[in-house]
Structures are given as structure tokens and as C-alpha cells.
Amino acid sequence: MRRVLRNPLLLFGILFLLLLFLFALLGPVVRTNQLRPPGSTNFDAVTDRIGKTYETPQWPEKPLGTDENGRDVLARLAQGARVSLLVGVVVQVFAVGAGVLVGVLGSFAGRWVRMPLLRFTDAMFAFPDILLAILIVGTFAGAGLGVIPVIVALGITAWPSFARLTVTQIASVRDREYVVAARAAGASTPYLVTRHILPQVLPLVLAVSMVEMAGTVLSESTLSYIGIGIQPPNPSWGNMISDVRQADITAHVPQLVAPCLILSLTIFALNFVGDGVLAALDPKKGA
Amino acid sequence: MKLAHAISLRLLFGALSLLFISLVTFVAGAMAPYDAATIEAGEKATAADLVRIRHEMGLDRPWPVRYVEYLENAAHGDFGHSYAGQKKPVNQIIAERLPITAEVAGLAIILAAGVGIGLGTLGGIYRNKAPDRAVLTLSTLGVTVPNFVLAPLLVYIFAYKLNQLPVTWKMDRPQGDFYYLVLPVTILAARPAAMITRLTRQSMIDTLQQEFIRMGIAKGVPRFRLNVRHALRNAILPVATAIGTSFGFLLTGSFVMDRAFTIPGIGSATIEAITSNDMPVVQACVLVTGAMFIGINMLVDIVLPFLDPRIRESQV
């Protein structure tokens, strides 16, 4: 714990992520209640228009101004945080689960399960991530499934690296003396895996998944930026950035800088936390 | 002889990867909510019409048969017709768009390799000193800041504040006018350059700790000559592999650059096709970009043993 507190970047990362989580949780609710015109019940500040066009920031009713459709930028930013965190967490949970499962099977299953599984992992690994994601999102783009194709696409591209990591980690653990001793004492393979091997492997996998989550958040905003991720009128940091056309850059600085800044800081924070935990796990590596 | 064996193995692996990509694009086409028959039949077609047209087009045959046919056509460069607009042949669309992407991506990878190897060498030589800190900060920023955040930032500075560079792509730009390329190529190169920098720095640090370098210092080889001729030549080989893999990031980036600077490359062709449910174009674009990625990496792997006797030995 002391080592955590001594690393200012890690500390910043943890604090920022906590704040971001609160912002995502409370932001849309608070903003929507605040902006709702008197008398209307089902008004959504995130997608419904308030004004007609861009408005400059005004404290306190619109601290970051409004976008080209007169929608409150702060409320959309908070909703975008929900999207990013949701996609990031769901994709990583799936990727870690699937990756570790494939990794364990790839290490312990019989030859006829193991070899095809490992070769398939290699093939997936050789396929450029974003291309596969674009293909999957593109296939279901017309079906109107919302955020689901994005999650599926990023999940499918994310698991192979965890499968590889698990295989190499298991290989480094499985011949250690305490594992061999447990096996000699008659432990079955499932018992060995769940009680002796996975506890050794999982902390590293989880730390790596923090770093990988930065990549997932980035990929989601990239897909939304190029127009095939989160579809308007729903906001994502990516499509908020691309909504401010280049001709408007000089006139609408806050509307552009806000999503850019929060996205970059989120990616920084996730990297810092992941790297920090990795360093804490491996005292030899972490200088 | 062993080298030929290794190379043919690598070629085989490349061909398998290509086959895998083609299978994935085929499956995506088969799973898409729209198929060629729905488009051909038009909106007013009845279910019976659809079945008839599907049969005429051979779409009701089992999928292995259709996959082999798809593969055969793709090998001849025939990707069918676009569903949208003038229903152009897909290979014509690819032929129009690919050279533009190849130009931008090619220039970017050259820039990224040059800058990355230069900065990485600097960082490695001055390890933990001021130049190294600057290099590390710069490369961390380069890896983490998304290129679509970098794009408006640089456009704001160079196109609007300094009023030096154009923002949008023009098809009728005069020959030799490369100003349109400066911003997209620079931004595209940022991330690969940062990754190559990190790798070169690490490789340089590792090499400089080896004994032949201490031997060089002892026998009085000039420092610059030692760093460049002795250390860099040894350190640069792992970097060559990284240039191949970072080409993948370049492809991603080119989708973003096409959007940011309205470049009519493969990226914008893919996005246009996706938004208009134009599956044959999506399939062909992904297949062609994937093939480029595999080709570049294969090339690197094949050239590497010729550059480095150590790899040549290890493959025996």
C-alpha cells in the first residue's frame, strides 16, 4: 500500500478514475434534472435539443456550452463517460474470461483440443485488431443494435492477447516445486488449476487488463469517431470530437477540447494504474 | 538450405493467414442482414421472388461451395459489384482508393521509422539524462494521445493560427504539391514513431551494456563511431520487426485520417460502404488492407535473416 502512495502517477490515475466513475454515475441524472424545462417530464438533455445551435459556455446553466444541435455538452460528456466505461469494463471482463479459459484449455486439455485452439489464437492474433472490429461492426451496422456490435467486436478482438499471456504464465508456473508436490500428493488437474495455478496467474492478467482497457476505450472512441460506433443522437466522446467539424475548430474550442481532454486523461489514467499495479506485482521490474 | 526451409514456412504461414482473413470476410458477408439477392430483388419483391433470385444467383448452395467460389473470384481480383450508387465493380473502387492510402501510409511509415530510430538512439545513448527524459515524455504522449485528438490540435495550430497548411484533401491538386500530405502523414506517423522510439531506446540500452562495447571503449573507438557503427547496427534489428507490426496501427490511423482530412482512401471507402450496407465493398476493403498488413510483416520476416547472421544461424 505504501508503494502505491509513493507513486504519484498511480495515485493520480486512481483518483481520476474514481471521479470519472462518479461523473458517469451522477452526471446525466443531475444535468437532466437541472436542464428540464418546467412542465415537461420525458425530456432528455443528452439527446434532445435545448437551443438551435452552438452556444458559448455560460456559468452555471451550461458550463461547457452546447453543441451544433443545442445539446448540453456537459450532459453529453457524462453520458459519453457511461458509454466508455460500460464498453471498457464489459469488453475486458469478457476478454479476460474467454482468454483465461482458452489459456487454461490450451495448457492442459488433450492434444486434439489444445493444438487447434492455440493455432486459432495465433490466427486471431495475426489479424489486425481494428480491421476485424470494423468488419464486425460493419456487418451489423444496419441492424440497429446500439452499443452491442461495438462490445462484441472489441471483445472478439481483445481475448487472444489474454489467452497468450495465460499460456506463457502457466508455463512458467506449472513446473514449480509446489505444483509438482501437489500433483504428487494426488491433486486433480481442475483442483491444481483453481487452487494453485490461477491464483498465481490472475493478478498479472488483471493488471494487464487495466492497460488493455485503455486500448478498448480508445478503440470505442475511434469507431465512434469514424462514424460506425455509437450512433447519433447518442453521444460518445469519439463522435463528440468528430461532430465539431474542422471548419468550426477556431470558433468552438470548449466543445472540442472537453471530449479530447477527458478521453486523453482517461487513457492516461488507465495506463498509469495498470503500469503501477504491474510494477507493484513485480518488484524487480518496477524501478 | 535451412534458410529456404524457414522462408517457405513463413510463406506458408502468410498464405494461411490470408486464407483466414478471406474466410472471416466471407462469413461476415454471409451473416450480414442484406445479401446480394435482397439488393437485386429491390424493395417491392415478394418472398417468392427472393427465393427465386437467390436460387438464380446460387446463394442457396451450401456455404463451402460458395466460399470456394468467393475465393476463386477474389484470386482473380473479382469482388463483384457494389450494391450502392452506380453499382461499380468493386475492384475499380479499390483501384481508385488504394494508391492514395498507399501513398499516405508509405510516407508515414518512412517518417515514423526515421524519427523513431533517431529519437530512440538519442534516448538510449543519453539514458536517464535530460535528452532521454524528453524522448520518453514525447513517446509516452505519442502512444497515449489518440490521433483524432492530435488532428484538431495540429490543424488548429498550423492551419488556422499559423495559416501555413491546407486542411482538406483536393483531388485536383497540382502535381508535386505535397503540402496536403504534411498534416495527415505527420499525425499518422505519431503513434508508430513513438512505439519505434521506445523499442529502439530499449534495444540501444541493452546493446550498450554488452561486452563488445566495453571492448570498443577500451581500445579507443571514438564515441560517435561506437554508438552508430557498433551499437546501432546491432540494436536496430528488433526494430525492423516492430516497423512491420506498427503498420497495423498505421492502417487504423488511416481510417481516422481519411475522416479527419476527407482523404478519399481505402478508409473512407470502407466507412462509406458500411454506412450504406454495401457489403461487397466492405469485404474487399478489409481483405485488401489485411493482405497489405500480412504482406508487409512477411516481407520483414523474410528480409531479416539476410540482415542479421544471428537470426540466420538460429533458424538452422
Interface residues (C-beta under 8 A of the other chain):
Chain A: A123 A126 F127 P128 D129 I130 L131 L132 I134 L135 I136 V137 G138 T139 F140 A141 G142 A143 A214 L218 S221 T222 Y225 I226 G227 I228 G238 I241 S242 V244 Q246 A247 I249 T250 L256 C260 L263 S264 I267 F268 N271
Chain B: L16 S17 F20 I21 V24 T25 A28 G29 M31 A32 P33 Y34 T144 V145 P146 F148 V149 P152 L153 V155 Y156 Y160 V167 T168 G248 L251 T252 F255 V256 D258 R259 A260 G267 T270 I271 A273 I274 T275 N277 M279 V282 Q283 V286 T289 G290 F293 I294 N297
